[in-house]
Amino acid sequence: MTQLDDFRKMKDEYFKQELESPLTPEQREVFTGLEYFPENPDLRLELPIEEYPAKEITQMQTSTGDIQEHIRFGRIRFFVEEQEVTLTIYKDPHGYFLPFADSLAGVETYGAGRYLEPEPSGKNRVLVDFNLAYNPYCAYNDLYSCPLTPFENRLKVPIRAGEKLPSGDWVSHAE
């Protein structure tokens, strides 16, 4: 079992057993686990971050109509299926924040997008591991308010790594 397999197993246990889980008690009763893409080492990237000269505060609308503020920090560039991709990384009090939606959104991945928290990995570099891409809690429960993916981070390529679109009997118990 890999480190990623262990992480996924612990996450499933948290969702099933913990009161702080984003799932309702009814969902936890029938929860069988999240669905994931197979681990993709090609989508675990250490990349230079091109910092924006002006660290603008941007307002992101949330799934409940609220507004959250994040600092538009910089961008990363990489290739997926031979296409260059550019994503903006934001910063908040907790660190880096990377919301994104790929071409599979609404079909194989959550329609509003997925999240990552890139980790600093040296001067002006970040570790971006799409295998850790996760759905926001509002994908499981409408009571959560989640930032919506900004237009600039909506990709025309698939990111076949991380969590897939929630499915199974437990999803229908979200009400």
C-alpha positions in Angstrom: 0.0 0.0 0.0 1.4 3.4 -1.0 1.3 6.6 1.1 -1.5 7.9 -1.1 -3.5 4.7 -0.5 -3.0 5.1 3.3 -4.1 8.8 3.1 -7.2 7.9 1.1 -8.1 5.1 3.5 -7.8 7.5 6.5 -9.9 10.1 4.7 -12.7 7.6 4.1 -12.6 6.5 7.7 -12.8 10.2 8.8 -15.8 10.8 6.5 -17.6 7.6 7.8 -16.9 7.9 11.5 -16.2 11.4 12.6 -18.8 13.9 13.8 -16.8 16.7 12.1 -17.2 14.8 8.7 -19.0 16.9 6.0 -21.5 14.1 5.7 -24.8 14.1 7.4 -25.5 11.3 9.9 -27.8 9.6 7.3 -24.9 9.8 4.7 -22.4 8.3 7.2 -24.7 5.3 7.8 -24.5 4.2 4.1 -21.1 5.7 3.1 -18.9 3.3 1.3 -16.0 5.5 0.4 -14.9 8.2 -2.0 -14.0 7.5 -5.6 -10.5 8.4 -6.8 -8.5 8.3 -10.0 -5.6 5.9 -9.9 -2.4 7.5 -8.6 -0.7 9.5 -11.4 2.9 10.3 -10.8 3.0 12.5 -13.8 0.6 14.9 -12.0 2.8 15.3 -9.0 4.8 18.4 -10.0 7.4 20.7 -8.4 7.0 24.0 -10.3 8.3 27.5 -10.2 5.7 30.0 -9.1 5.7 33.2 -11.0 4.6 35.8 -8.4 2.4 38.6 -9.5 4.0 41.9 -8.8 0.8 43.3 -7.3 -0.8 41.0 -4.7 -4.4 41.9 -5.5 -7.2 40.9 -3.2 -9.8 39.1 -5.2 -13.3 38.2 -4.1 -14.5 34.7 -4.8 -18.2 34.0 -4.7 -19.1 30.9 -2.7 -21.7 28.1 -3.3 -24.1 29.9 -0.9 -23.7 33.3 -2.4 -21.3 34.7 0.2 -18.0 36.3 -0.7 -14.5 35.2 0.4 -11.3 37.2 -0.1 -8.1 35.7 -1.2 -4.8 37.2 -2.4 -4.1 36.5 -6.1 -0.5 35.4 -5.5 1.1 34.0 -8.6 0.8 31.4 -11.4 2.2 28.1 -12.4 2.6 26.6 -15.8 2.9 22.9 -16.8 1.8 20.5 -19.5 -1.1 18.0 -19.4 -1.6 15.8 -22.5 0.8 17.9 -24.4 -1.1 21.1 -23.7 0.3 24.0 -21.7 -1.8 24.8 -18.7 -1.6 28.0 -16.5 -3.3 28.2 -13.1 -3.4 31.0 -10.6 -2.5 30.2 -7.0 -4.1 32.2 -4.3 -3.0 32.8 -0.7 -5.1 33.0 2.4 -4.2 33.0 6.1 -3.8 29.2 5.9 -1.3 29.1 3.0 -1.6 28.6 -0.7 -4.9 27.7 -2.2 -5.5 26.3 -5.7 -9.1 25.9 -6.8 -9.5 24.5 -10.3 -12.0 22.8 -12.6 -10.9 20.5 -15.5 -12.6 19.4 -18.7 -14.1 16.5 -16.8 -16.1 18.8 -14.4 -19.7 17.7 -14.1 -19.0 14.3 -15.7 -16.2 12.6 -13.8 -15.2 15.4 -11.4 -17.2 17.8 -9.3 -18.8 20.4 -11.5 -17.8 23.4 -9.3 -14.2 22.3 -9.3 -11.7 20.8 -6.9 -9.1 22.2 -4.5 -5.4 21.8 -3.7 -3.1 23.4 -1.2 0.3 23.6 -2.9 3.3 23.3 -0.6 6.3 25.6 -0.7 9.3 23.6 -1.9 12.2 26.0 -2.0 12.7 29.5 -3.2 9.8 30.5 -5.5 8.8 26.9 -6.1 5.7 24.8 -5.0 4.8 21.2 -4.9 1.5 20.6 -6.7 0.2 17.1 -6.3 -3.0 16.6 -8.2 -3.3 13.1 -6.7 -4.4 15.0 -3.6 -7.0 17.1 -5.4 -10.2 17.0 -3.3 -13.8 18.0 -3.6 -15.0 21.0 -1.5 -17.3 20.0 1.4 -20.3 21.6 -0.5 -20.0 18.6 -2.9 -21.3 16.4 -0.1 -23.5 18.8 2.0 -25.3 22.0 0.9 -24.8 23.5 4.4 -21.2 24.3 3.5 -20.1 27.5 1.8 -17.3 26.8 -0.6 -15.4 29.2 -2.9 -16.3 28.7 -6.6 -13.5 28.2 -9.0 -12.5 31.4 -10.7 -12.8 31.5 -14.5 -9.0 31.8 -14.9 -8.6 28.3 -13.3 -11.2 26.5 -15.5 -9.2 24.2 -17.7 -9.9 22.7 -21.1 -7.8 19.6 -20.3 -8.6 16.7 -18.1 -6.8 16.3 -14.7 -7.1 12.5 -14.1 -5.9 12.5 -10.6 -7.4 13.0 -7.1 -11.1 12.7 -6.1 -13.8 11.9 -8.6 -17.4 13.1 -8.6 -19.2 11.8 -5.6 -21.4 8.8 -6.4 -23.2 6.0 -4.6 -26.3 5.6 -2.4 -24.8 7.8 0.3 -24.9 10.8 -2.1 -28.7 10.6 -2.3 -28.9 10.9 1.5 -27.5 14.4 1.4 -30.9 16.1 2.2 
